[in-house]
């Protein structure tokens, strides 16, 4: 199993839970796919795109179950990032965990599986 991660702001997560599906955050809508990160990438993603934001949700998904709609493409520094070219549905999510700030930084302790 290859776990990949998606970070949502509170309103984005609430909309996802309410609808049971999403095309992602505004950046995902603009780019035409849903951005994910690996366990090695997610802390940098949080620092770069969610700096200082609290009350976030960290979703974990099994990349192996997303099929051909998940494409690994080069991004930051040429690293391959997982991008989902379809809606994310509630059934795709293995877990959702609170991602909180601790001393101004996101605290991933015990969150990554």
Secondary structure, 3 states (H helix, E strand, C coil): CCEEEEEECHHHHHHHHHHCEECCCHHHHHHCCEECEECCCHHHHHHHHCCCCCCEEEEEEEHHHCHHHEEEEECHHHCEEEEECCCEEHHHEEEEEEECEECCEECCCCCCC
